[in-house]
Amino acid sequence: MNCRHCGAPLRLPVVDLGSAPPSNAYLSAAALHRPESWYPLRVLVCERCWLVQTEDFARPETLFDADYAYFSSVSTSWVAHAERYVATMVARLGLDGDSRVVELAANDGYLLQHLQARTIPCLGVEPTAAVAAAARERGLEIVEAFFDRALAARLLAEGWGADLVVANNVLAHVPAINDFVAGIALLLRPDGVATFEFPHLLRLIAGNQFDTLYHEHYSYLSLGAVGRVCAANGLAVFDVETLPTHGGSLRVFAQRADHGARPTTPRVAALRAEELAAGLERAATYQGLQARAERLRLDLLDYLIRARRQGLQVVGYGAAAKGNTLLNFAGVRSDLLHYVVDRSPGKLGRHLPGSRIPIVAESRLRETRPDRVLLLPWNLRDELTAQLDYVREWGARFVVAVPRLCEC
């Protein structure tokens, strides 16, 4: 396989998690009687441009199909994050009723609703039918398609030249990363701005966040790699911010390389220096994640087996993609984790891919009074422990597995 950005041969492995089904391919009751598609889950790094990426085995249409069941609005903290983002961008860019905002991967309208409330013209691009329908129910205009340069040309012809292109938590999901970024450069007005949010590779490595590796994430991004992709496709990075979301993310600001007049802030050079000092462009940095992932897998299995032998009931909370990576890598099934609770309407009544653990409503917690609740989306630990604090009434404890297994 060659690098999806620069075309160099990929030879340096980062981690091999065996094989797994797509992490968001939740199973209906009928699907339990049919075989699942499992694909190798291997991640490599390009030693020319230092883009970390999965080895490709499945087409994006397979991973992001009509039944894709991730609804952003389920997380109240994520909706609040989107509202703060909108307020910041409106103030920073002076957005108003004459502006145009296009969001890529608009999901269920969790972010665009805040622009709509300010009567700022906005358009969402969302390829998955279920969440696109949810966004339309909010009265939002949605183009149901994968974004690329061809779609950008069409939107531009239809009057959607953008003052702001929002590409938050989507760049990692794009297989043709050059075509995607070139489309953004085409769609931007001369003084327009694009923002990219994504989990920071530096935090992934430092925090042993191997469970964020799954097929739907084609790339694992640093400021350095994103800067190179932007520069090769008509954009120039001029600012960056660090965020606490998803265990540590970046918000990167870019403008058209041919027209953008915004000066580059000192934060760009400072963060690049931090990445280089941490070794993100040295091969040795990527050689320890495999062993740490395997240790965590054994710790989780040991914990769950001991809990069962002690007669403790352990359940999960959050049917998150990262949880599916963890459970399938560890080989956990419903004998060790009885069920998983989730609030997403698209997941209830289904089963986790691979492990086939049932997904149930939150009311099941009070009905069964489990002894331990494993929080699979560990990045929402504070939100979830506050939301589920009532389980402590019967002596239950919370458990997180990443970056290390502990009770809380």
N, C-alpha and C positions, 0 to 999 in steps of 0.2 A: 504494500500500500504506500502511496505517496501522500505527502502533506496536502491537506485540502486548501491551504493558503498558498504556499510557495512552490509546491510540487516536488520538494526534496524527498528522497526515500526515507521512510520511517523505520528506524532500527532500534531505538532506545525504549525499552518497556518501562512503564510506570507501575502498573499493577494488573494482575490477571485475576478476575473474580469468578473464573469458571464460566458457567453459562447461566442465563436467566431469561425469562420471558420479558417482553416490554413492561416497564414498571407501572404503566397506567392502563394496562389491558385487563381491567377488572372483569371477573367472570360471572355471568348469569347462572341461574340454577341449571338451565339446559346445557350451558357450556361445560359444566362439570363432567358431562358424559362424553365430551369430545377431547381429543388431544390438544395440547397447547403448543405453540411455536416457541422454542427456546433458541437463543442465539448466543454465541460466545460474547463475553463481556471483558474485553481487553482494552487497555488504555496505553497509548504511547506518546512520546514527545518528539517534536521535530528539533533536530540539533542545528538547524539553520535559522529558523524564525522563532523557535521556542514556543510554538503553539502545541498545547497538550490536547489530545483528541482521541476519541474512540476509534477502534477498528470497525469499519462499516460492514454490516451484514443485513440490515433491513432498510427498506425505502421509507422516507418520511411519511408517505401516505399510509403505510402500515402502522406506524407509531402514533400518528395524529389522525385517527379515523373519526367517523361520525359518533362513535360511542366514547370518545375521549372525555374523561369525567373529572377534570380538575376545574373547580369553580373558585375563583379567587375571592369572591365575596364571603365565603364561609369563614375566613379569618378576619375577625374584627380589627386586629392589630394591622393587618395588611391593608385593609380599606382605609384605616386612619393614616397609614404611611402614604397611600396614594393621595389622600386629601391634602396632606402637608406638602407633597411634591407639587401638586397643582398650584397651591397658594404661592409656593416659592417661585415657580416658573412664571406665573402671572406677574408677580412683582418684579422679577429679574428681567424679563423680556418685554414687559409692558403689553401683554396680550389683552385684546379687547374684542369687540364685536366685528372688527375688520380683519382679525387674524384668522389663520387657518392652522389647525392642529390635527395631525394624523398619528394615531397610535397603532403600532404593529404588535400583533398578538394581544388584541384588546380584551380577550377572554369574555367575561360576562358583563363587562361595562363597569367594573369596580372602580376604574380611574376616570373614564370619560364622563361618568355621571357628574363628577365635580366640575368639569368644564361646562357641561350642559347646564348646570345650575347657575353658572355665571354668564350664560348666553354667549359663550365663545364657540364659534362654528368648529365642529370636530367630526372626525371620521375614524372608524375603527376598521382594521384589517384583521380578520380572524378566520383561520382555515377550518376549524372544527365546528361541526353543525350544532351540537348540543349547547355549547357555551355561546355561540353566535346567536342562537335563538333567544337565549336568556338576555343578551345585550339588547336585542331588538325589542324585547318586552319592556325595556326601560325607555323606549322611544329613541334609541340611538341608531344612527346610520352605520351599517356594517357591510363591508365587502367580504364575502366568504371565499377566501383564496389564500394561497401561500404568496408572500411578498417576494418579488424579485425585480430586476430592472425593467422587464417588460410591463409588469403591473404598474410600476412607478411612472412609466411613460404614459400609460393609459390614464392614471389619476391626474397627472400633470395636464393632459389634454382636456380633462373634465373640470379643470379649475381648482384642483387641490394642491397647487404649489404651496408648500408648508413653511410657516414661520417656526414651527416646532414639530419635529418628528420624535415621538416617544418610542423607544425600543428597550423597554425595561424587562429584564429577565426573559429575553427571547434570543439574544445573540448566541447563547450557548446551544440553542435548539436548532440552529441553522446548519444544514450540511454544506450548501453552496455559499460559504461565508463571503466570498468576494462579490458574487452577484448581488447578494443581499445589501452589502454596504454600498456598492456602486449605485444600487437603486435609491438608497437614501440620499446620496449626493445629488442624484438627478432630481429628486423630488423637492429638495430644499430650495426655497427662494434664495436670492443672492446673499441676504443677511440672516438667513435662517440658522437654526441650531438643532442639532440632534443630541439626545441624551441616551446613553446606554447604562443600564444597571445590570450587574451580574455578580455572582459569588466570586470572591477574589481567590485566585489560585494560591496565593501566599497563605491565606487563612486555612484553605483546604489541607495543605501540607502540614502546617504547624499544628492544626487541630485534629489531625487524623480523621478528616471528614470523608473517608472513602465511600460512605454510603450515599454521597451525592453523585457518585458515578453510576450512570445508567444509560441505556441506549438512546433515550430521548435527549440526553445532553451530549451533543457531538463534540463540543469543545469546552475546555476548562481554562479560564482566561486570566491573564495578567494585563497590567497597563501596557507593558512593553509589547506584548503580542497584539493587543487591540490597536495600539498606536501604529504598528506596522501594517496591519490590515487596512486601517483607515487611510494611511498615506498612500497605499497602493491603489486605492479606489476613490480618490478625489476628495477625501476629508482630511482635516487637520485637527488633532486634539489640542484644546486650549485650556482645559481645566479638569480637575478630578476631585472628588470628595470620597471619604471613607464613610461607610454606613454599617450599622450593627445587624442589618437584616441578613437572613440566611446564614448565620454564623460568621458574618463578615463579608461585606460586599463593597464594590466600587460604583460610583456614579461618574461616568466619563462624559464630558461635554465636547462636542466636535462641531466644526463649521466647514463650509466649503473651502477647499484649499485655494480655489481661484478667485474668490471674492471676500472671504471672511476677513474682517478687520479687527476682531477682538484679540487683545494681547494674551499671550500664554502666561498663566499664573505661575508663581514659584512652586505651587503644590505639585505640578507635573514633574518637575525635575527632582523634587524631594522624594516623591513616591517611587520614581524610577530608581533613584539611588538606594532606597530601602529594598526594593526587589532585587537589585543586583547584589547588595550586601548579604541578602538572605540566600543567594545562590540559585535564583530562578533561571539563570542562564548557564548553569553548570550541571553536567551529567550526574555527578555524585549526589546531588540534592534529591534526585528522583529514585534512589535505590533503597530507601528505607520504608516506603509506604506499604509494600507487600507484607513485610514481617509484622508491622504494626496492625494491619488489617487482620491478619491471621491470629494474632494474640487476642484481639478484641472478639473475634468470632468464638474462640475457645472460652473466653471469660463469660460471654453471654450464654453459651450452651451449658457451661458448668453451673451458672446461676439458675437457669431454668430447670435443669435436671435436679439440682438440690432442692429447689422449691417444690417440685412435684413429689419427691421422696418424703418431704416434710408435710405433705398434704395441703400445701398452699395453692390457692387458685391465682394464676397470673393471667391478666388480659392486657390487651394493647389499646392505646388511644392514638387515633390519627392514621387513616389509611393513606399514608403519604408515600410518594415514589421512593424517597430515601429509605423508608422503612421496608419497602419491598426488596430493595437491594440488600439490606442488612439481613432480613429473614431468610432470603433465598441463599445468600452466601453462607449463612450459618446452618442451613438445612432445618430451620424451625418449622414445625407443623402444629396443627391444632391440639395435639396431645400435650404440648408444652405451653402454648399460648392459645387459650380457649376461644377467644374472639377478639375482634378489634372494633372499637367504637369510632364512628365518624358522623359529622353533621352534614356532610355533602349529600344532597338528595340524589345525585347521580351515582352514588356508591352504595347506598343503603340497600340491603337485600342481596348484594353481590358478594363475591369472594375475592380475596387477594390473589393476584396472579402468582402462579408457582406454588406457594404454600397452601393455597385454597382455604385459608382461614376465613370464616364468615365475618362480614361487616354488618354491624348492628347499630341500632339507635342508642343514644346515651341513656335512655330509661333503663336499659339492661343492667347498668351499674348498680342502681338501687335494688333491682330485683335479685341480683346474684351476690352482691356485696363481696367482690373479690378482695383478696389480700394484698395484691400488688398490681399497679397499673404502669405498664411500660410505655413511656411517652416516645413514640416513634419520630415525630417531627420535633427533635430536641431543640431546634432553633426557636420554637415557640414555648419553651419550658415555662417561662414566667407567666405567659398568658394562660397556659393550660393548667398549671398548678393553682392559679387563682380561680379559674372557671370550675375546676373539679375539686375544690377544697373540701367539699362536703364528704368525700370518701374517707377523710380522716375521722369522721364520726364513728365509724366502726373499726378503726384501727388500721386502715389500708395505708400503704406507702407508695410513693411514686418512685419509678426507676428510670434512669436514662443510661444509654449504652455508649454514647459518643460525646466527648472524645475518649472517655473511659467509663466503665460501668460503675454506677453508684446509686444508692438509694437517697431519696430526699423527702 
